[in-house]
């Protein structure tokens, strides 16, 4: 199994906040980091190779399908 990435760093949190355009005070970044680490924990623990694919992935056509109104 591949090695798990390290926990989220404060620099990564700052980059995510900047990209999202959120006005989060510097004093709250460690709190946000904790929320992010907790939110990502189940996703990082999941081994997607063990999940059985039930159906093909959905493909979206921006132009619309035959049922799209003109």
MOCOR-V341507 format. One record per residue. N is the residue number from 1. RES is the residue in one small letter. PHI is phi in whole degrees, 0 to 359 (* if undefined). PSI is psi as a letter, one per 20 degrees, with the letter a starting at -180 (* if undefined). D_FIRST is the distance of its C-alpha to the first C-alpha in Angstrom with 2 decimals. Layout:
BEGIN
{{N & RES & PHI & PSI & D_FIRST} {N & RES & PHI & PSI & D_FIRST}}
END
This chain:
BEGIN
{{1 & x & * & p & 0.00} {2 & x & 295 & q & 3.82} {3 & x & 294 & p & 6.51} {4 & x & 288 & q & 8.72} {5 & x & 293 & q & 12.08} {6 & x & 294 & r & 15.04} {7 & x & 303 & r & 17.55} {8 & x & 292 & p & 20.15} {9 & x & 270 & r & 22.89} {10 & x & 297 & h & 26.58} {11 & x & 295 & h & 26.85} {12 & x & 293 & g & 24.33} {13 & x & 298 & g & 26.34} {14 & x & 300 & g & 29.53} {15 & x & 295 & g & 28.31} {16 & x & 295 & g & 27.34} {17 & x & 297 & g & 30.71} {18 & x & 297 & g & 32.57} {19 & x & 295 & h & 31.04} {20 & x & 281 & i & 31.80} {21 & x & 72 & k & 35.30} {22 & x & 269 & p & 35.29} {23 & x & 273 & m & 37.91} {24 & x & 259 & p & 35.91} {25 & x & 297 & q & 37.72} {26 & x & 305 & h & 36.11} {27 & x & 293 & i & 36.65} {28 & x & 262 & i & 34.42} {29 & x & 297 & h & 31.34} {30 & x & 293 & h & 29.72} {31 & x & 294 & g & 30.35} {32 & x & 297 & h & 28.84} {33 & x & 301 & g & 25.77} {34 & x & 298 & g & 25.41} {35 & x & 298 & g & 25.81} {36 & x & 294 & g & 23.20} {37 & x & 300 & g & 20.59} {38 & x & 294 & h & 21.46} {39 & x & 290 & h & 21.42} {40 & x & 276 & i & 17.98} {41 & x & 305 & g & 16.34} {42 & x & 294 & h & 15.99} {43 & x & 291 & g & 14.80} {44 & x & 290 & h & 12.00} {45 & x & 280 & i & 11.04} {46 & x & 284 & p & 11.09} {47 & x & 263 & o & 8.39} {48 & x & 295 & i & 10.88} {49 & x & 289 & h & 9.87} {50 & x & 269 & i & 11.44} {51 & x & 273 & p & 14.51} {52 & x & 283 & p & 17.34} {53 & x & 284 & p & 19.41} {54 & x & 267 & h & 22.96} {55 & x & 209 & r & 24.93} {56 & x & 294 & q & 24.79} {57 & x & 295 & q & 24.36} {58 & x & 286 & p & 27.70} {59 & x & 244 & p & 29.34} {60 & x & 258 & p & 32.02} {61 & x & 251 & o & 35.05} {62 & x & 298 & h & 36.87} {63 & x & 281 & i & 40.08} {64 & x & 93 & q & 39.98} {65 & x & 262 & a & 40.30} {66 & x & 297 & h & 43.47} {67 & x & 274 & i & 44.02} {68 & x & 291 & p & 44.07} {69 & x & 279 & q & 47.56} {70 & x & 263 & * & 49.39}}
END
